[in-house]
Amino acid sequence: MNISLDSGLRRTPPAPSTRRTSRRLRSAALLATAAAMASTVVALAPPVSAAPGDAEVRVNQVGYIVGETKQAFAMGTSSNLSDAGFKVVDENGTTVATGGLGTSTGGWNTAYDSVHTIDLTSVNTPGTYHVELTGTAGGTSPTFKIATAHDLMDPLISDNIKFFQAQRDGRDVISSVMNRQPSHLADENATVYNNPDYQKATDETTGEQYDILAAPLTTAAGGPRNVSGGWFDAGDFLKFTHTTAYATAELLLAKRDIGTTGGMSAEAQHGVDWLDKMWDGNSKTLYAQVGIGIGNFDTIKADHDHWRLPEADDQLNVQPGDPDYLVKHRPLLRAAAPGGKISPNLAGKVAAAFALAAQSAFADNNTTLAQNYLDKAADVYDHTDFDHTGELFTVYPKTYYPENSWLDDVEFAASEMALAAQQIGDSRAGTWKENAATWARAYLDSTTKKTLGIGDVSALAHYDLLTLLNGSTLNDVSPANLTADLSRQLDDGVTRANGDPFRAGSVYTDFDAVPNTFGLIATARLYSKATGDHGYDAFATQQRSWVLGANSWGTSFVIGAGQVFPHCPVHAVANLAGSLNGTGTILRGAVVNGPNSEEKLAQSLALFPETKPCESTSPGNVAWSSFDGHNARYFDKAGAWQTVESAIDFNSMALLAFSLTAG
């Protein structure tokens, strides 16, 4: 591979919809070798035999909640579905319901030019079922359950937590999860470095661009510092304050909503403890990350230059100046100069996480600890750059997590601080409540409004501000304004779903289709809890069904959930220490990106010579490409960062959605 440097070229901020554009595990120096690797194909066994060429039946493979609107899909040709019907069969072989297919919701691709709904709403007796097509079409679905919300959601929540446990770094790992071993112990004495400077490198063969170091890092005052622990951000081993604060806040919200299911309390505290290390209250310094993804492909190697287990980094015998020195002795980078103002999106997320930790400690009857966390939240909040203009800071390089909205973050922080202060009896509660309303009004008047995800937490902020307002209007913000914006976020998804054959509410031709869908599910639940209006409940069920199997590919996008799920995640630990055939040790509970556009999947994969080959097909040994359509593609293959990489922000969003559904 030939790399050329674009000397002096500075990064152009990405479009608002772009995120994680170069958030991928890869080393340009190894791609040419890796591209020649052959994959071992894992053919997923069909759940029930079906005749070749018959229609496909797509269901929520985890199951449907008793009493909710339940929908599945038949996909085939207009001719073979024209007079088709269906029957629902229980585990004893008894037919419990029959009916005709609903009207066509549209075509998907040339082979499947007709998709029809299957209404399962009448089936409400708890049990295990499958759907069989009748009449002019044949086809059988995977099995699914009808059960209570807790019976369906609690195992998913527990699995989501297992993913966080697999992501742990430092000494406090859990060996029973993915055989994890203590890792990156050098982080206990991390050296602080000045902010890195990046330049563009272009692959002369593919034209793809990368952010690489323009010059060696230089050390700064303030270290060494113990920043061990925390979670790996994704399939790599970097640790970011930005994503950890977001994920920790959502874990704490889930704990507040449903309690300590499946180790949630311990895992949320694990996130809080690491954030505590990343905030130096004495020097008023917020540290942004541990480690760098890419060096310069030559004299400076970094995390994305190697495919290995995390504990291997501790075994490196390196000296300063060696190419791999920063792989073992990972740099600690600051979000701002000591005592300086912090980018408001990042400061808001961190302050919100500390404030939620205060609420959690208060609920656990530890008022002293609650006050301590609230004071930390206030300290970070007081160092927020509220006059910020221009590009926001997230991580180094910023292209990993571009963000263009911050008013939602500071509304979130102020709301959570006010709630915590009210509980503790802190006199600052009124001021923060006023702040929250002010930031909410600014957000509502802004042009950067999106839907719930790491780039926009307004739904979380609005929900708790509604509690603070208690029916009143403050600073020109009324409860009706806030619920209308929650509705706005959902209506965007409803509009998309109404035009989609499988009723998908998120854009599935860009990054984060699956976590954004979980964001819609969570927002619908927040809306119904806040207003008592259940008008979006059926939409939320549609979205939950889509991510758990009722999509064109017939796969769940949560590892271990349902009968068909990803087997080849872009995750070093899962690839090297786990089982790749779907049984045994798997990265259980991991949420993957899901489908993406044809253009993005045309980009090279993140493969290394050490990567274990892995590629799955759909049941019946049918290629996933058979079910591509609407410019969306999906495949489950080693190195496919575009579709099967997981991340802590993906999982925290899913965990919150499942928790709110259970509650």
N, C-alpha and C positions, 0 to 999 in steps of 0.2 A: 504494500500500500504506500503510495506517495502522498505526503502531506506538505502543503504549502501554507505559509503564514501570510495573513492579510495584515501587513504591517500598518499600525496606526489606526486600524479600523475599530471603532468602538461599537458596542452592541446597540442595535436598535430595539427599543422596548417592544415586546410581543403584543399582538392583538389581544384585546381583553378576554377573548374566549380561549386563548392559548395557555395551557399549563403543562408542566412536566414535558416540555418539548424536547429537552435533551436529558431528561431524568432517566438515564439508562445505564446499565452495567455493560461497559464495553471498553476494550482497549484497541485503538486503531492499529497498533503494532501487531496484534494477534488475529485480526479479522481474516486476513488472507488464509492463514492456516486453519482457522476455525471453520471457514466456509466449506472446506472440503470434508468435514465430519459427516458421517452417516448417522442417521437416527434409528434407534430401535423403536418400532411402531408398537404401541399398546392398543390393541383392538378391544374396545369396550363391548362386553357381551350384551346382546339385546335382552331387556328384561323379560319379554315374552316374544315368542316367535311370531313373525308376520310374513305374509307372502311378498315376494319381491315386486316392487313397482306399486305397492299399495300406498295409500295416503299415510301421512304421519300425524300422530296425536301428541300434542304438547300440553303438559300439565304442570302445575306447581308440585314438584316432586317431594317437597317436605310436607305439604298438606294445606288444608283450608280450615278455618276456624268455624266452629259450630255457629250457625246463625248469620254468617256473612254472605254477601253475594259472591258466588264462586263461578269462575269462568275458565274454560280450557279452549284449545284451538285444534281444528283439523286443517291440515294443509295438503293440497293435492292439485289435481286439474279440475277445471270447471265441469268437465264431463263426468269424472268419477265421483264428484261430490254433489252432483245435481240432485240426486234422489237418495242421498245417504242419511242415515240416522245414527244413533248411538245407544249403547246401554252401559250402565254402571254395574260392575260385578264386584261383590265383596270377596273376602279371602276364602270363603267356603264355596265359591263358585255360584252363588245365588245372585240373580239379577235383581237389583234393588230400585233401578230407575231406567226409563227409556225416554227417548224423545227424538225430535228432528233437529238437524243442524240449524243454527241461526243464519241470518243473511250473510253474504260475503262481505268481509271487511277490506277486500282488495287482493291484489296479487302480490307475490313476493319475488319470484324470479321466473324464468321461462319454464323451468320444470315444475314449479309449483305456482301456477297462475291464479290460484284461488285459495283464500284462507277463510274459514268459517268459525264462528264461535260455537262453543258447546256449553250450555247452561247447566251447571251442577248444583245450583242453589238449593234445590229441594232435598239434597242428601245431607242430613244433619245428624245421623246416628254415628257416634264415635266408632271408628274402625279403620280397616285398611282396604282400599279399593283400587280398581283400575277401570279404564274406559276402553270399550271395544266399539269400532265403527260397524255399522250394519248397512244393508241395502246395497247400493252401487259401489261402495268403497269398503276396503278392509284396512285394518290398522289397529294396533293395541298400544296403549300408553304404559309408561312406567307406573308402578304403584304409588299411591299417595294416601295420606291419612286425613280423616276428619277428626278433630280433637279440639279441646279448649285452647285458648290463646296461650296459657302458661305451658300446657303440655307440648305445644309446638315450638314456642319461642325459647323456653328455658334451655333446651339442649343446644340451640344455635348460639345463645348468649355464652354458655359455658365453652363452646368451641371457639368463639371469638376471643375469649380470654386466653385460651390455650395458645392462640397465635401470638398474643402479646408476651406470654411466657417464653415462647420460642425466640422472640426478638430481644430478650434480655441480654445485657452486656455486663461485664465486670465479674465480681466474685459471687454475687447473689443470683446465680442462674439456677434453673430447675432441671436436674439431670434426667428426670423421667420424661421430659418434653424434648423430643428430637435429640436425645442423648447429648444435650448441651453441656459444655464444659466452661469453666471460668475463662474469660477472654479479655484482651486489651488491658492487662493490669498496669501497663505503663501509663494509662490515663490517670492513675492515682497521683502522678507527678507530671502533669502536662505543662509544656512550655507555651507561653502566650506569644503569638506572632502578630505582626502588623497585618493589616488587611491585604489580601493578595490582589495582584493586578493581572487581569486576563486579556488575552487577545484571541482573535479568531484563527482557527486552523481549518483549512479546506482539504478534504480528501480529493485528490486530483482524479481518482478513478470514478467515484460515485457523485462527487460534488457536494457531499454532506459536510456540514460545518460543525466544529466543536469549539468550546471555550477551553483554552489551555493557559497555563501560567506563562506570563510574559517575562517574568524574572523570578529568581529564587526568593523564597520567603525570608523575611528578616525578623529577628526576635524583638519582642517589646517588653516593657516593664510589666510586672504584675504576677509573675509566676514564680515557682511552679504552683499548680493548683490541682486539687483532687476533683476530677470530673468523671470518675469511673461510674459504672452503672448505666441506668437509662435503657433505652430501646434502640436497636438498629432501625433506621428510617424505613427501609424497604428490603429488597433482596440483597442489598449491599450492607456495609457495616458503618456507614456514616451516622452521626447523631446530630439532629437539628433541634434547636430550641423552638423554632417556628412550628414544626409538625408535632413535637412532643407536647407543647402547650395546648395546641388544638385537641390532640387525642386525649390528653389528661383531663381537659375540661369536659369532654363528652363522656368519658368514663365516670367522672364525678357527677355529672347530670344524671346518668343512668343509675348510679348508686342511689342518688337522692330519690329517683322515681320508683325503683323496685327493690332496693336494698342490696344485700351482699351476695347475690346469686353467683355460684361458681367461682369464687375467689376474686370477685370484682373489687372488693375493698382493698385487698392486698395489692392488686395490680395498679389501681388508681394511686395508691400511696407510693408505689415504686416510681411512677411518673413524677409525682410531687417532689419526692426526695431528690431526683436528678435535677429538676428545675431549681430547687433550692441551691444546688451546687453551682448552677449557671448564673445565679444572681449574687454578686458580691455587694452586700449592703454597706460594707465599710467604704469601699472606693466608689460605690454607686455605678458599678459596671455590669452590664448584661452581656454575657458571652453567647455567641450565636451558634457555634457548632464545634464538634470535635472531629477532626479529619478532613481531608479534601478528596474529591472524587477523581480528578485528573491532574497530573503534573504536566510535564512537557513531552511525554513519550520517549524521553531519552535519559537525561541526567537526574530527573526528578520523577520517581514513580509514586503512585497514589493508590487509593482503595480500588478504583475500577481497573487497575492494571493487572489484577490477579484474581483467580477463581480458586478459593480455598476455604477451609473452615476457619472461623474467627480465631480460635486458639492458636492457629499456626503463626499468626503475627507475633505472638509472644516468644516464639522460638527463633525468630530471626536474629542472626548475629551481625549487627550493623553498627557502624560508626558514623558520626556526623560527616556529611558529604557523600556517603554511599547513596546510590539511587533509591534504595528501599528504606532509607532512614525514617522518612515520614509515614511509612506504612506501619512501623512498630511504634515509633514515638510520634504520635499523631498531634498535629498542631491544634491549639486552642485559639479560636478566632473571636474577636469582639464584634458586637452589634454597633457599638459607638465608643468613642473615647471615654475614659473614666469620668464620671460626672456629667457626660454630655447627654444631649437629648436623643431619644431613641425613636426610630421609625414608628409611627403610631399604630400601624397594623400589628407589628410584632409586640410592642409594649402592651397593647390592648389584650392580645391573646394571653400573654404571660400574667398580667394583672388579673384577668378573669379566672385563670386557673388557680392562682393563689387565693382569690376570694372564694371560689367554690371549695377549695381545701379548707378554708375557714368555716364555711357552712357545714362541711362534713365533720370537722373536728367538734363543732358545737353540737351536732346531732349525736356524736359519740360521747357527749358530756365532758369534753375537755375544753373548757372555756379559755384556759391559758394558751393552749396551742392555737385555738381559733383566733385569738387576738394577735398572736405572733404571725400567723399567715395573713391576716387582714392588714397588718402593718407592712408586711412585705409587698402586698398588692398595692397599697397606697404609695409606697416608695417608688415602685416601678411606674405607677400611674403619674406620679409627680415629675418623673423624668421623661415623660412622653412629649414628642415634638408635635404639639397641637397646631402649630403654624406651618406644618409640612406642605411643601409643594414639590412637584416633580415625581421622580421614580421612587417607589417604595422599596424598602429593603426586606428580604426574607432570609436568604442563605447565600453562600458563595459557591459557585457563581449564581447570580440571580435568575438565570435562565432555567434553573432547576424548578423553581417555584415562583414564576412571575405573578404579581398581584397588583391590582389597580384600585382597590377599595380599602378604606381604613375607618370610615365613620361608623360602620357596623361593629368594628372591633372595640372602639372606645365606648360605644353604647353598651356593648356586652360587658366590658370591664366595670363601668360605672353602675350598671344594674346589679351585677353580682356583688360588688362592694357594698352597695346600699342595702341589699338583702342581708348580707352577713352582718353589717353594722346594726341593723334593726334587731337581729337576733341577739347579738352580744350586748347591745345597749351603748354602742359607740356613738358619740355626738355628731360624727361626720355623716351619718346616714342621710340627713336631709339635703346636704350639699351634693352628695353623690347622686341622689335621686333627681335633683334638679339637673345635674350634668347629664344624666342618662336621657332625660327628656329633651334636652338641648341637642345632644348628638343624634337622637332619633329623628328630630325634626330636620336636621341637616341631611341625614341619610335619605329621608323621604323626599327631599327636594333635589337630591343629587341625580346624576345621570349614569351612575355606576352600579345600579341595582341589579342583582342576579338572584340565584336560588341557593339554597343551603348547601354548603360545602366549605372546604378549607379557605376558599377565596371570598366567602360571604357568610358571616355568622349572624346576620340580622334576624333570622327566624328565632334563634336562641335568645338573642337580646330582647326582641319584641315580647316574647312569651313571659320573660321574667319582669320586664318593665310593666306589663299588664298587671301583674301581681302587685307591684309597687303602687301603681296608679289607683288600683281598687275602685275603678269606675269613674274617677275624676279626670279632669283635663289639666295638664301642666305644660307650661312653655309652648303653648299652641300645639300640643300633641294630645289627642284624645284616644281612648281605647278603640274607638271606631277607626281611627287612622291606622293603628297598628294591626288590627285584625284585617283591614282592607289590604294592607301590604302582604300579610301572610296569604290572603286569598289571591293577590296578584301573582305571587310566586307559584302557587298551585295552578292557577288558570293558564299560565304559560305551559305547564306540563300537560294539563287537560287538553289544550288545543292541539299539542303535538300528538297526544295519544289518540285523539279522535280521528286523526288522519293516518294512523299507523295500523297495518294489518294485525299486529300483535299487541296493540294498545300501549306501546312503549312511550313513556313521557319524557325521556331524556334523549339527547342527541347521541346516537350510537356510531357516528362517523367521526368522533373526536375522542380525545383522552377523557377518562373518568366517567364513562357512561354508567358503569355500575354504581360507584359511590354517589354520583349525582342522583341516580334513581333512589338510592337509600335516603338521600336528602329529601326527596319529595315525599317518601313514606313518612319520615320523621315529621316533616312540616305539616302533613295532613293530620297526624296524631296531635301535634301541638295545637293546631287550629281547633280541632274538636274538643280538646280538653279546655281550651281557653274560652270557647264560645258556647259549647253545648250543641253546636250545629254539626251533624254527621253527614253533611252533603258530600264530603270528599272521601268518605270511608271506602266506597266501592272503587274509587280511583286508586287509593292506597293499596287495596287488595290486588288490583290489576298490576301495579308496579312490583309488589312483593312477588307475585306469581312470575312476572317476567324475569327477575333476577334468579329465581329458583327453578327455572326450567321451562316456563311457558313462553319460550321465544323460538325463533325459527330453527336454531341449532339444537334445541332440546336438551340443553345442558344447564345445570346450576352453575353460577359463577362464584360459589362459596365452596371451598374444598371440604369434602366430607359430607356435604348436605345433599340429600337425594341420592339417586342411583347413578347418575351421570354427572361428573364434575371434573375440573381440571386435574391432570396428573403430572404436568411438567412445568410447575411454576418457575419463573425466573428468580431463583432464591438459592443462594450458594449452599446454605445449610440443608435445605430440603433436597437439593440435587445431589449432594455428596454424602449426606448421612441418612437420607430418608429412602423410602420405598417408592419406586416409580411406576408400580403397577396398580396403585389405588388401594392396596391392602397393607397392613403392617404400619410402619412409621410414616405418616403423612403429615403435611403441614396443615393439620386440621383447623378449620375455622378461618383460614386465610381468604380474604376477598380479593379477587383479581380485577383488573381494569375492564375486561370484557371486550366486545367487538370494537373495531376501529375502522377507519376508512381504508379503501384500497391503496390510496397514495401513501399512507403511513406504513402499511404493511409491506409496501415495496421496498422500504428501507432495510438495511442490513440488520441481521440479528446480533444479539449480544452473546457470542459464543467464544469459548476459550478451549485450548487443547485439553484442559483438565475437566471440561464439562462432560458429565455423563450423558450420552445420547438418550433422547426421550422424545417420542411423538405419539399422540393418541389419535384415534379415529372415533367417529360416532358409532353407536351400536350397529352391529351388522357389518363392521369394517368399511363403512361408508365415509369418504373423505368429508371433513367439515365444509369444504368448499361447495359441496352440493347444496348447502343450505345458506350460502351467501346471497345477499340481495340488497337492493336499495343503496348501493355503493358501500355496504357494510360487509366486512370480512371478519372471520374469527378462526384462529387455529390454536391448538394446544400443543406447543412444541418447545423444546429447550431453546432458550435464547429469545423467545418471542416477547420482548419487553413491551411491545405495543398492546398485547392482549392478556398475558398471564403473569405480569409482575404484580406483586402485592405490596401493600404499604400500610403503615400504622394509621394514617388518616382515612384510608379506605375502611379499615376494620372498626375504627371508633365510630364512624358514621353508621355502619351496619349495626353495631352493637346498640347504639342509641335507638335506631329505628326498631330493632327487635324488642328492646326494653319498653319503649313507649307502646308498642303493639301488645306486649304482654300485660302492661299496666292498664 
